[in-house]
Amino acid sequence: MTLADIGAAQVMRAVEEFDRLGRRAFLERYGFGPSRTYRLVVDGRSYDSKAIVGAAHGHLPGQRPLKPSEFSGGLDHAVRLLTDLGFRVERSPAVDADAGVGVGVDAGVDRLVERIAKLRVASTAGGPRLYQPITLLWAVGRALRGEPRMLSWEETATALRGLLGRHGLRGERPRPDYPVLALHRAGLWSLEGHTGEVPSAHGDAALHQWFSEQRPEGGLAAPVHALVAGSGQARVAVVEAIVERFFDGLDEVPLLEEVGLYEDSVADDPVRDGDAGPVDPVAAAAQYEKWCALVDRREARDGVRYRERTVRDPLRSGPARRAVLIRCGDRCENPECPGQPDDRTDRGLPLLEVDHVVELAAGGRDHPSQMVALCPNCHAVKTRGRSRERLREILLEVALERHRRGPLPS
């Protein structure tokens, strides 16, 4: 077979593999270096075009991936193939890796968290001002719900004034122009539709006048938005980084609830057609470890406060639930399961429910080592059946053993 045999389906499988492994691991697996001139763009994210084509060839029936020496990544070969298939390919001397473009999810998340940690903010005696974290959390919540990235200045200002007024716990004024300008300088926020340069200095009157006159559209920078819109791992990591740095000594829950980030769904990835296929066991094990690390970190940091505040913490249970669903390999984890339903949900997912073996109110942990994936029948037995106490003892051992062993092949 030749390059011409590669279709869009093979390219998308290579893109999905890139997303699972991350850029570095993907390039190492297939022996490619970074693309220096051309990049494939899919859903706002960039990929090394030649490496994607080489890997895509390996997804053809009975074929192996192509080596870098076996074809050209230029206009007459890989680029032409991708454009003929309807993909967008951009010419660029260097990929903007600092903003998370052109790298896998893991690297993009790490770099975004680093940028949040380096944000320059004003401080009070009680801690850092909350202008920028409130603005970022609001935008991440909008991305989670699939709302448009860019908004008019009027809509942005109205939303942020309200949030700053209700959740500005360190004396923040309802001035949305402050955080928007600061995040724009940090490369995390886009401003469009204005004339001339964006102001480079603070100043109440001048800054207010510029935004009032220019009324720019704004929103998260495109690569940042693509990352938090498409990756539950990214959203959880960003929320964790913001809470850890800016909300020490404060209760962030009311703000997270208002912006829609205090739900289990914060950890979910969008489900697209074909996502329910076989999972790379190496990638699954790595992802399981990442979710468990997020759970462990949050439990170590504020487990006591979480016990006092509520018996359920979605920012922990969301990643824990995702970890269990990766671990179970699409199968009920009750060893005595009489047979889970063969049917699937409308999204193509198995009919499984993640359950705490020991209820949180009874002192259980929001942790994969005490959680299991159960089919509806086994869940009902565990919850209401006469044999539920015996089953809970079995499931507690199963949860710990499965946690130690890691994901099953799906």
C-alpha positions in Angstrom: 0.0 0.0 0.0 1.0 3.6 -0.5 0.3 7.0 1.1 -2.7 7.3 -1.3 -4.4 4.3 0.5 -4.6 6.3 3.8 -8.0 7.7 4.5 -9.5 10.2 7.0 -10.4 7.3 9.4 -6.7 6.2 9.7 -5.6 9.8 10.2 -8.1 10.4 13.0 -7.0 7.1 14.7 -3.5 8.4 14.7 -4.7 11.8 16.1 -6.5 10.0 18.9 -3.4 8.0 19.7 -1.4 11.2 19.7 -3.9 12.6 22.3 -3.8 9.5 24.5 0.0 9.2 24.6 1.1 12.9 24.4 3.4 14.4 21.8 6.7 13.1 23.2 5.6 9.5 23.6 3.9 9.5 20.2 6.9 10.8 18.4 9.2 8.3 20.2 6.9 5.4 19.5 7.1 6.0 15.7 10.6 7.4 15.5 9.7 10.9 14.2 11.1 14.3 15.2 9.0 17.4 15.6 7.5 19.0 12.5 9.4 22.1 11.7 7.4 23.6 8.9 3.9 22.0 8.6 1.3 21.1 11.2 -2.0 19.4 11.0 -4.8 21.3 12.8 -7.8 19.3 14.2 -10.4 20.9 16.4 -8.1 23.8 17.2 -5.2 21.6 18.2 -2.0 21.1 16.3 -0.2 17.9 15.5 3.1 16.9 13.8 1.8 16.2 10.3 4.5 13.8 9.0 4.4 11.7 12.2 0.6 11.5 12.0 0.7 10.3 8.4 3.4 7.7 9.2 1.3 6.4 12.1 -1.9 6.4 10.1 -0.4 4.0 7.6 -0.1 1.5 10.4 -3.8 1.6 10.9 -4.5 0.3 7.4 -5.4 -3.5 7.4 -2.3 -5.6 7.5 0.1 -2.6 7.2 2.8 -1.2 9.5 3.6 2.4 10.3 5.9 4.1 7.9 9.4 5.2 8.9 10.5 8.9 8.5 12.9 7.8 5.8 10.2 6.2 3.7 8.3 9.3 2.6 8.4 13.1 2.6 6.5 15.4 4.9 6.4 18.2 2.4 3.9 19.7 0.0 4.0 16.9 -2.5 3.5 14.0 0.0 2.2 14.1 3.5 0.8 17.7 3.3 -0.9 17.0 0.0 -2.5 13.8 1.4 -3.9 15.5 4.4 -5.3 18.5 2.4 -6.8 16.2 -0.2 -8.6 14.4 2.7 -10.1 17.7 3.8 -7.8 18.4 6.8 -6.3 21.8 7.5 -2.5 22.0 7.4 -0.7 25.2 8.5 2.7 26.4 7.6 4.7 27.6 10.6 8.4 27.9 11.5 7.7 26.7 15.0 4.8 25.3 16.9 3.7 27.5 19.8 4.4 24.8 22.4 4.4 27.3 25.2 0.7 27.8 24.9 0.0 24.1 24.7 -0.4 23.8 20.9 1.3 21.0 19.1 1.8 18.9 22.2 -0.1 16.1 23.8 -2.6 16.5 26.6 -0.1 15.7 29.3 2.4 18.3 28.2 -0.3 20.9 27.5 -1.7 20.4 30.9 1.7 20.7 32.6 2.5 23.9 30.7 -0.9 25.5 31.4 -0.5 24.7 35.1 2.9 26.2 35.1 1.6 29.4 33.6 -1.1 29.6 36.2 1.5 29.2 38.9 3.5 32.1 37.4 0.6 34.6 37.0 1.4 38.0 38.4 -1.3 39.1 40.8 -1.7 41.8 43.4 -1.7 40.6 47.0 -3.4 41.6 50.3 -2.5 40.7 53.9 -4.9 37.7 53.5 -3.5 36.4 50.2 -3.5 37.0 46.5 -6.3 38.9 44.8 -8.9 36.8 43.1 -9.6 38.8 39.9 -7.7 36.4 37.5 -8.7 33.1 39.2 -12.4 34.0 39.2 -12.1 35.0 35.5 -10.3 31.8 34.5 -12.7 29.5 36.4 -15.7 31.3 34.8 -14.2 30.7 31.3 -13.2 27.0 32.0 -16.8 26.4 33.1 -18.1 27.9 29.9 -15.7 25.6 27.9 -17.0 22.6 29.8 -20.5 23.4 28.8 -19.5 23.8 25.2 -20.4 27.5 25.1 -18.7 29.8 22.5 -15.1 30.7 23.2 -15.4 34.4 22.4 -18.0 36.7 23.9 -18.8 40.4 23.5 -17.4 42.8 26.0 -20.8 43.6 27.3 -21.6 39.9 28.1 -18.1 39.4 29.6 -18.3 42.5 31.7 -21.8 41.7 33.0 -20.9 38.1 34.0 -17.6 39.1 35.7 -19.0 42.0 37.6 -21.5 39.7 39.2 -19.0 37.0 40.0 -16.5 39.5 41.4 -19.2 41.1 43.5 -20.3 37.8 44.9 -17.0 35.9 45.3 -14.4 38.6 45.6 -13.4 37.5 49.1 -10.3 39.7 49.3 -11.9 43.1 48.5 -12.0 42.8 44.7 -13.9 45.5 43.0 -16.3 44.7 40.2 -13.8 45.7 37.5 -13.6 43.0 34.8 -11.1 45.0 32.7 -8.4 44.3 35.3 -8.3 40.5 35.0 -9.0 40.4 31.3 -6.0 42.7 30.6 -3.8 40.7 32.9 -4.7 37.4 31.4 -4.2 38.8 27.9 -0.7 39.9 28.8 -0.1 36.4 30.2 -1.1 34.8 26.9 -4.1 33.1 28.3 -6.8 35.4 26.9 -7.6 36.6 23.4 -9.0 40.1 22.6 -10.3 40.7 19.1 -12.2 43.4 17.2 -10.4 46.4 18.6 -8.2 48.9 16.8 -4.7 49.8 17.8 -2.7 48.2 20.6 -4.2 46.8 23.8 -3.2 49.0 26.8 0.1 48.0 28.4 -0.3 49.7 31.7 -2.9 49.8 34.5 -4.8 52.9 35.3 -8.5 53.1 36.3 -9.6 55.9 34.0 -7.5 55.0 30.9 -8.2 51.3 31.1 -11.9 51.7 31.7 -12.1 54.2 28.7 -10.3 51.8 26.4 -12.6 48.9 27.0 -15.7 51.2 26.9 -14.6 52.6 23.5 -13.2 49.5 21.9 -15.6 46.9 23.3 -13.5 43.9 22.2 -14.6 40.4 22.0 -12.7 38.1 24.3 -12.2 34.7 25.7 -9.6 32.1 26.5 -6.7 31.8 24.1 -7.7 29.2 21.4 -5.2 26.5 22.4 -6.1 26.9 26.1 -9.8 26.7 25.3 -9.3 23.6 23.2 -7.4 21.9 26.0 -9.9 22.6 28.8 -12.9 22.0 26.5 -11.7 18.6 25.3 -9.9 17.2 28.4 -11.3 16.4 31.8 -7.8 15.8 33.0 -6.9 19.4 32.0 -10.0 20.9 33.7 -9.4 19.1 37.0 -5.7 20.0 36.9 -6.5 23.7 36.2 -9.1 23.9 38.9 -6.8 22.2 41.4 -3.9 24.6 40.5 -6.1 27.7 40.9 -7.6 26.5 44.2 -4.3 25.5 45.6 -2.6 28.8 44.8 -5.3 31.4 45.3 -7.9 30.0 47.7 -5.9 29.0 50.7 -8.0 29.7 53.8 -11.1 30.5 51.7 -14.1 28.4 50.7 -14.0 28.1 46.9 -17.1 25.8 46.7 -19.7 28.5 46.2 -17.8 29.9 43.2 -17.1 26.5 41.7 -20.8 25.7 42.0 -21.9 28.9 40.3 -19.5 28.5 37.3 -20.4 24.8 36.9 -17.1 23.3 38.0 -18.3 21.5 41.2 -19.8 18.5 39.4 -18.5 15.0 38.6 -18.7 15.9 34.9 -15.7 18.3 35.3 -13.5 15.2 34.9 -15.3 13.8 31.8 -14.0 13.9 28.3 -16.3 14.5 25.4 -17.5 11.2 23.9 -17.4 11.0 20.1 -18.4 8.2 17.8 -15.8 5.4 17.9 -14.5 6.2 21.3 -15.8 3.0 22.7 -13.2 0.9 20.9 -10.2 -1.0 22.3 -8.0 1.0 24.6 -4.2 0.9 24.5 -3.3 -0.9 27.8 -0.2 1.1 28.3 -2.1 4.4 27.8 -4.9 3.2 30.1 -2.4 2.3 32.9 -0.8 5.7 32.6 -4.1 7.5 32.6 -5.2 5.5 35.7 -2.1 6.6 37.5 -2.7 10.3 36.6 -6.3 10.2 37.9 -5.3 8.5 41.1 -2.5 11.0 41.6 -5.0 13.9 41.4 -7.3 12.1 43.9 -4.3 11.5 46.3 -3.1 15.1 46.0 -6.5 16.6 46.9 -7.1 14.1 49.7 -3.7 14.8 51.2 -4.2 18.6 51.0 -7.6 19.1 52.4 -9.1 15.8 53.5 -10.0 17.1 56.9 -11.7 20.2 55.6 -13.6 18.1 53.1 -14.9 15.9 55.9 -16.2 18.9 57.8 -17.8 20.5 54.8 -19.5 17.7 53.0 -19.6 14.0 52.5 -19.0 14.3 48.8 -16.3 16.3 46.9 -16.9 16.2 43.1 -13.4 17.5 42.4 -12.1 14.3 44.0 -14.9 11.9 43.1 -14.9 12.9 39.4 -11.3 11.9 38.8 -11.8 8.8 41.1 -14.8 7.8 39.0 -12.9 8.2 35.7 -10.1 6.1 37.1 -12.4 3.2 38.0 -14.0 3.3 34.6 -10.6 3.0 33.0 -9.6 0.2 35.4 -12.6 -2.0 34.9 -12.1 -2.6 31.2 -15.8 -2.1 30.5 -16.8 -5.0 32.7 -18.6 -5.2 36.0 -16.1 -5.7 38.9 -18.3 -8.0 41.0 -16.6 -11.4 40.7 -20.1 -13.0 41.2 -21.8 -11.0 38.5 -24.4 -13.2 36.7 -23.9 -11.2 33.5 -24.0 -7.5 32.8 -26.3 -6.3 30.0 -24.9 -6.3 26.5 -26.6 -3.1 25.6 -24.8 0.3 25.7 -25.8 3.8 26.4 -26.6 6.3 23.6 -23.0 7.5 23.8 -21.7 3.9 23.2 -20.6 3.4 26.8 -21.1 0.2 28.9 -24.0 0.1 31.3 -21.9 0.5 34.5 -22.2 2.6 37.6 -19.3 3.6 39.8 -20.1 3.0 43.5 -18.4 3.6 46.8 -18.2 0.3 48.6 -18.2 2.0 52.0 -20.5 5.0 51.9 -18.8 8.3 52.5 -21.1 9.2 55.3 -20.0 6.0 57.1 -16.3 7.0 56.8 -15.5 5.6 53.3 -12.9 7.3 51.0 -13.6 9.0 47.7 -10.8 6.9 46.3 -10.5 4.2 43.6 -9.2 1.7 46.2 -12.7 1.8 47.8 -14.8 2.2 44.6 -16.0 -0.3 42.1 -17.8 -0.3 38.7 -21.0 -2.3 38.8 -23.6 -3.3 36.3 -27.2 -2.1 37.2 -28.1 -5.6 38.6 -25.1 -5.9 40.9 -25.5 -2.3 42.0 -29.0 -3.0 43.1 -27.9 -6.1 45.0 -25.1 -4.1 46.7 -27.5 -1.4 47.6 -30.8 -3.2 48.5 -30.2 -6.9 48.3 -30.4 -9.3 51.3 -26.8 -10.4 50.6 -25.5 -6.8 50.4 -23.3 -7.0 53.5 -21.5 -10.1 52.3 -21.2 -8.5 48.8 -19.8 -5.3 50.2 -17.0 -7.3 52.0 -16.2 -9.0 48.7 -16.2 -5.7 46.8 -14.0 -4.0 49.3 -11.3 -6.6 48.7 -11.9 -6.5 44.9 -11.5 -2.7 44.9 -8.2 -2.8 46.7 -6.8 -5.6 44.6 -7.9 -4.0 41.3 -6.4 -0.7 42.4 -3.1 -2.4 43.1 -3.2 -4.3 39.8 -4.3 -1.5 37.6 -6.5 -1.4 34.4 -7.9 -4.5 32.7 -7.6 -4.8 28.9 -10.9 -3.8 27.3 
